[in-house]
Amino acid sequence: MTLSAQQSCPICGEANGCAIANNAEASSCWCMEVNIPEELIEQANQRGDMKRCICQACAESVNSLAKEL
């Protein structure tokens, strides 16, 4: 299955699982229940010409690294 730009993570390119990109309610999205660091959002927004959602794996990876520091 080919992902649209809105359905792919700007960091890793994998499916981001975005509820809005999949025509669902934002409140049902996985991102409503995790912390996504502002730095990661800024990095994602600098890649490409549109804002896209980060995938859960990238968000969890950054959060895991932050806990180790």
RAPE-V508298 format. One record per pair of residues at least 6 apart in sequence whose ideal C-beta (glycine too) atoms are under 7 Angstrom apart, sorted by sequence separation. I is the first residue (numbers start at 1). J is the second residue. D is the distance in whole Angstrom. If there is no record, write none. Layout:
i=I j=J d=D
i=I j=J d=D
//
This chain:
i=8 j=14 d=7
i=19 j=25 d=6
i=20 j=26 d=5
i=45 j=51 d=6
i=8 j=15 d=7
i=9 j=16 d=4
i=19 j=26 d=6
i=7 j=15 d=6
i=8 j=16 d=6
i=44 j=52 d=7
i=7 j=16 d=6
i=19 j=28 d=5
i=20 j=29 d=7
i=19 j=29 d=4
i=44 j=54 d=5
i=7 j=18 d=6
i=18 j=29 d=6
i=3 j=15 d=6
i=6 j=18 d=7
i=17 j=30 d=6
i=7 j=21 d=5
i=40 j=54 d=6
i=6 j=21 d=4
i=7 j=22 d=7
i=4 j=21 d=7
i=36 j=54 d=6
i=40 j=59 d=7
i=31 j=53 d=7
i=40 j=62 d=5
i=36 j=59 d=5
i=34 j=59 d=6
i=37 j=62 d=6
i=30 j=56 d=5
i=35 j=63 d=6
i=37 j=66 d=7
i=21 j=53 d=7
i=11 j=44 d=6
i=10 j=44 d=4
i=18 j=53 d=4
i=16 j=52 d=7
i=10 j=47 d=4
i=16 j=53 d=4
i=10 j=48 d=6
i=16 j=54 d=6
i=17 j=55 d=6
i=16 j=55 d=4
i=17 j=56 d=6
i=15 j=55 d=7
i=14 j=55 d=5
i=10 j=52 d=5
i=11 j=54 d=6
i=12 j=55 d=6
i=14 j=57 d=7
i=8 j=52 d=7
i=10 j=54 d=7
i=5 j=50 d=7
i=9 j=54 d=6
i=6 j=52 d=6
i=9 j=55 d=4
i=12 j=58 d=6
i=5 j=52 d=6
i=11 j=58 d=5
i=9 j=58 d=6
//
